[in-house]
Amino acid sequence: MKYFGVETAVKDRTDHISIEKFKRPTPSLTIIVPCYDEEEVFEKCLLEINSILQKLIDGDLIDNDSHVLFVDDGSKDNTWKLISNSAKSSSKVRGLKLSRNKGHQVALLAGLNECESDISISIDADLQDDTSVIETMVLNYLNGSDIVYGVRDDRTSDTFFKRKTATLFYGLMKWMGVEQIPHHADFRLLSRRAKKALTSYKEQSLYLRGLVPLVGFSSSEVYYSRSAREAGESKYPLKKMLGLALDGITSLTITPLRIITALGFFISGISVISAIYALIQKFNGNTVEGWASVTIAIFFLGGVQMLSLGVIGEYIGKIYMESKNRPKYFVDEKAGGKND
């Protein structure tokens, strides 16, 4: 490994040029790309990532052993065939095929577990995330960052509904005390020690973008604009996004349970006050009218109880799944590298 002693110009968001000296040796890089039915975008994805890798290698920013690792998350189309063929024709391409579809977060984890490079960068196959900032991520690592977050500087490419729900979700997570990088998905760089720390977490319900900040270590952010998807369709419909959000909340905080406890005390207090008021009125010879209010109160309390049971049940379900400690995934095939 060679060390950089030369001064290098690093351009930040405002195009200001600062002179930095690299603090670390040239790293090997694995770009991890989870794939699920991505045959329509695969060729473009491969071409663009290979171009980025070659540029970084030519610039002596990464080692020549660097490569891209495609993780096929149980695709039903020809994605794995394209991956394996590419791995046979290029030493810069490797593939990992899971035995069945396990979800985006598990596919990312599988790629991280397979990675043996000094640094890893995860990015989705649709390349909506800006690959041009990968160079800046590597520069940030060379200058001391163990984690580099890719953060969207605007959400204009999203629908109005998605923008508002994203803002609401990040605000809710912050209010519940969860440390999370707003407008960051899973486009990030991890050093070897950050990756090792992250993969030591053994949760069954994975929410990686919430776990990464718990790792600690030095971190930085790079900002970019997300483009529209060029081909295929999103593999994250509303149902999956809601499921991921629920996993994030229930995996990282018990605030919902505390809200239920506080609500229970509040309603109990109102009930005690109402009972005292009714008793005083009875002693004064007055009858407290209000069958309608009683009925409304019954329905309200019934709804609160059902909601409370649902939240408690969600946490109990999490405990049940964690106690089984099942393997998160199985590897069906590998391609490229030492496997050929």
C-alpha positions in Angstrom: 0.0 0.0 0.0 1.3 3.4 -0.8 0.7 6.6 1.2 -0.2 10.0 -0.2 2.1 12.8 0.8 1.1 15.1 -2.0 -1.3 17.9 -1.6 -4.7 17.3 -3.3 -7.5 19.7 -4.2 -10.9 18.7 -2.8 -13.9 20.6 -4.1 -16.9 21.0 -1.7 -20.5 21.8 -2.5 -19.8 25.5 -2.9 -17.0 24.9 -5.4 -14.5 26.2 -2.8 -11.1 24.6 -3.3 -9.3 23.5 -0.1 -5.9 21.9 0.1 -5.9 18.6 2.1 -3.2 16.0 2.8 -4.4 12.4 2.8 -4.2 10.7 6.2 -4.7 7.1 5.0 -3.1 4.6 2.6 -4.7 3.8 -0.7 -7.7 1.5 0.1 -9.3 -1.3 -1.8 -13.0 -0.6 -2.6 -16.0 -2.8 -3.0 -19.1 -1.1 -4.5 -22.1 -3.2 -3.2 -25.2 -3.2 -5.4 -28.3 -5.0 -4.2 -30.4 -6.2 -7.2 -34.0 -7.5 -7.5 -35.3 -8.0 -11.1 -33.0 -5.3 -12.5 -32.2 -6.8 -15.9 -33.5 -3.6 -17.6 -31.0 -1.3 -15.9 -28.1 -3.8 -15.3 -26.0 -3.0 -18.4 -26.2 0.7 -17.7 -25.4 0.2 -14.0 -22.4 -2.0 -14.8 -21.0 0.4 -17.4 -21.3 3.4 -15.1 -19.8 1.7 -12.0 -16.9 0.3 -14.0 -16.2 3.8 -15.4 -16.2 5.2 -11.8 -13.9 2.4 -10.6 -11.4 2.8 -13.5 -11.4 6.6 -12.9 -10.6 6.2 -9.2 -7.9 3.5 -10.0 -6.3 5.7 -12.6 -6.2 8.6 -10.1 -4.5 6.4 -7.5 -7.4 6.9 -5.1 -8.2 3.2 -4.8 -6.3 0.0 -5.2 -6.4 -2.0 -8.4 -8.1 -4.9 -6.5 -11.2 -2.8 -6.2 -14.4 -4.3 -7.7 -18.2 -4.2 -7.8 -20.3 -6.8 -6.0 -23.8 -7.4 -7.2 -26.1 -9.1 -4.7 -29.0 -10.8 -6.4 -31.9 -10.8 -3.9 -33.7 -13.8 -5.4 -34.6 -12.1 -8.8 -37.1 -13.8 -11.0 -35.8 -12.4 -14.3 -32.3 -12.7 -15.9 -30.5 -10.5 -13.4 -28.3 -13.3 -12.1 -27.4 -14.6 -15.6 -26.2 -11.1 -16.5 -24.2 -10.9 -13.2 -22.5 -14.2 -13.7 -21.7 -13.6 -17.3 -20.2 -10.2 -16.4 -18.2 -11.8 -13.6 -16.7 -14.3 -16.1 -15.6 -11.6 -18.5 -14.3 -9.1 -16.0 -12.1 -9.4 -12.9 -13.8 -6.2 -11.6 -17.2 -7.9 -11.3 -18.3 -10.3 -8.6 -21.7 -11.7 -7.8 -23.6 -13.1 -4.8 -27.0 -14.8 -5.3 -29.3 -15.3 -2.3 -31.4 -18.5 -2.2 -34.6 -16.4 -2.2 -35.9 -12.9 -1.9 -35.1 -11.5 1.6 -35.5 -7.8 1.1 -33.3 -4.8 0.4 -31.8 -4.5 3.9 -30.8 -8.2 4.1 -29.3 -8.1 0.6 -27.2 -5.1 1.7 -26.1 -7.0 4.9 -25.1 -10.0 2.8 -22.9 -7.8 0.6 -21.3 -6.3 3.6 -20.6 -9.7 5.1 -19.0 -10.8 1.8 -16.9 -7.7 1.5 -13.2 -8.0 2.4 -12.0 -4.6 1.0 -10.8 -1.7 3.1 -13.9 0.3 2.3 -17.3 -0.4 0.9 -19.9 1.8 -0.8 -23.5 0.7 -1.1 -25.7 2.0 -4.0 -28.9 0.8 -5.6 -28.9 -0.7 -9.1 -31.3 2.0 -10.5 -28.4 4.6 -10.1 -30.9 7.3 -9.0 -28.1 8.2 -6.5 -25.4 10.3 -8.1 -22.3 8.2 -8.8 -20.2 11.3 -9.3 -20.0 11.8 -5.5 -18.4 8.4 -5.0 -15.0 10.1 -5.6 -15.8 12.7 -2.9 -16.8 9.9 -0.5 -13.4 8.2 -1.1 -11.6 11.5 -0.6 -13.5 12.0 2.7 -12.4 8.5 3.8 -8.7 9.3 2.9 -8.9 12.4 5.0 -10.2 10.5 8.1 -13.9 9.7 7.9 -14.9 6.1 8.7 -18.5 6.7 7.6 -19.5 9.0 4.7 -23.3 9.5 4.2 -24.8 10.3 0.9 -27.5 12.9 1.6 -30.1 14.3 -0.8 -30.0 18.1 -0.9 -33.5 18.2 -2.3 -36.5 15.9 -2.9 -37.9 17.6 -6.0 -37.9 14.3 -7.9 -40.3 12.8 -5.4 -44.0 13.1 -5.5 -45.7 15.6 -3.1 -47.0 12.7 -1.0 -43.6 11.1 -0.6 -41.9 14.4 0.2 -44.4 15.1 3.0 -44.4 11.6 4.5 -40.6 11.6 4.4 -40.5 14.9 6.3 -43.1 13.6 8.8 -41.2 10.4 9.3 -37.8 12.0 10.0 -39.4 14.5 12.3 -41.2 11.7 14.2 -38.0 9.7 14.5 -36.1 12.8 15.9 -38.9 13.5 18.4 -38.7 9.9 19.6 -34.9 10.3 20.2 -33.7 8.2 17.3 -30.4 9.4 15.8 -30.8 9.4 12.1 -29.4 11.3 9.1 -32.3 13.1 7.4 -32.8 12.4 3.7 -30.1 9.6 3.8 -31.1 6.2 2.5 -28.5 3.5 2.0 -26.0 5.3 -0.2 -22.9 5.4 2.1 -19.3 4.6 2.5 -18.1 2.4 5.4 -14.5 1.8 6.5 -13.4 -1.7 7.4 -13.8 -1.1 11.2 -17.2 0.7 10.7 -18.4 -2.3 8.6 -17.2 -4.8 11.2 -19.0 -2.9 14.0 -22.2 -2.6 11.9 -22.3 -6.3 11.0 -21.9 -7.2 14.7 -25.5 -6.1 15.3 -27.6 -9.2 15.2 -31.2 -7.8 14.9 -33.6 -9.9 12.8 -35.5 -6.7 11.8 -32.9 -4.7 10.0 -33.0 -1.0 9.6 -29.4 -0.2 8.6 -29.8 3.5 8.2 -30.8 3.7 11.8 -28.1 1.3 13.0 -25.1 3.0 11.3 -25.2 6.2 13.4 -25.1 3.9 16.5 -21.7 2.6 15.4 -20.1 6.0 16.1 -16.6 6.7 14.6 -15.8 9.8 12.6 -18.4 10.6 9.9 -19.1 13.2 7.2 -21.7 13.9 4.6 -21.7 14.5 0.8 -24.7 16.1 -0.8 -26.3 15.3 -4.2 -29.5 15.5 -6.2 -31.4 12.3 -6.9 -32.5 11.7 -10.5 -35.5 9.9 -11.8 -35.4 6.2 -12.5 -34.5 5.6 -16.2 -35.9 2.1 -16.6 -37.8 -0.6 -14.8 -40.0 0.2 -11.8 -39.4 0.9 -8.2 -39.0 -2.2 -5.9 -40.1 -0.1 -2.9 -43.8 0.4 -3.2 -45.8 2.2 -0.4 -46.4 -1.1 1.5 -42.7 -1.8 1.7 -41.8 1.7 2.7 -44.4 1.6 5.5 -43.0 -1.7 6.6 -39.5 -0.3 6.7 -40.6 2.7 8.6 -42.4 0.5 11.2 -39.2 -1.6 11.5 -37.2 1.5 12.1 -39.5 2.7 14.9 -39.9 -0.6 16.7 -36.3 -1.7 16.3 -34.7 1.5 17.6 -37.0 3.0 20.3 -39.6 2.0 22.9 -41.1 5.5 22.9 -44.5 4.2 21.5 -44.8 2.0 24.6 -44.1 5.0 26.8 -46.7 7.0 24.9 -49.3 4.3 25.7 -48.3 4.4 29.4 -48.7 8.2 29.5 -52.0 8.0 27.7 -53.2 5.4 30.2 -52.4 7.7 33.1 -54.1 10.6 31.3 -57.3 8.7 30.6 -57.3 7.2 34.1 -57.0 10.7 35.5 -59.9 12.0 33.5 -62.0 9.0 34.7 -61.2 9.7 38.3 -62.1 13.4 37.9 -65.3 12.4 36.2 -66.2 10.0 38.9 -65.7 12.6 41.6 -67.8 15.1 39.7 -70.6 12.6 39.3 -70.5 11.7 43.0 -70.7 15.3 44.1 -73.6 16.0 41.8 -75.4 13.0 43.2 -75.0 14.2 46.8 -76.4 17.5 45.7 -79.5 15.8 44.3 -78.6 16.3 40.6 -78.5 13.6 38.0 -75.6 13.7 35.5 -77.2 13.3 32.0 -75.3 12.1 29.0 -75.8 8.6 27.6 -74.3 9.9 24.3 -71.1 11.1 26.1 -70.9 7.7 27.8 -71.2 5.9 24.5 -68.6 8.1 22.9 -66.2 7.5 25.8 -66.7 3.7 25.6 -65.9 3.7 21.9 -62.9 6.0 22.4 -61.5 3.8 25.1 -62.1 0.7 23.1 -60.2 2.3 20.2 -57.3 3.3 22.4 -57.2 -0.2 23.9 -57.1 -1.8 20.4 -54.4 0.6 19.3 -52.4 -0.1 22.4 -52.7 -3.9 22.0 -51.5 -3.5 18.4 -48.4 -1.5 19.4 -47.6 -3.9 22.2 -48.2 -6.9 19.9 -45.8 -5.4 17.4 -43.0 -5.3 20.1 -43.9 -8.8 21.3 -43.7 -10.1 17.7 -40.3 -8.5 17.4 -39.2 -10.3 20.6 -40.6 -13.6 19.2 -38.6 -13.2 16.0 -35.4 -12.2 17.8 -35.7 -15.2 20.1 -35.7 -17.6 17.2 -32.4 -16.3 16.0 -32.9 -17.7 12.5 -30.3 -17.2 9.8 -31.1 -14.0 7.9 -30.2 -15.5 4.5 -28.6 -18.3 2.6 -26.2 -18.0 -0.3 -27.1 -19.9 -3.4 -24.2 -19.1 -5.7 -21.2 -16.9 -6.0 -19.5 -15.6 -9.2 -16.2 -13.9 -9.8 -13.1 -13.5 -7.7 -11.9 -16.7 -6.1 -15.0 -18.5 -7.1 -14.1 -18.8 -10.8 
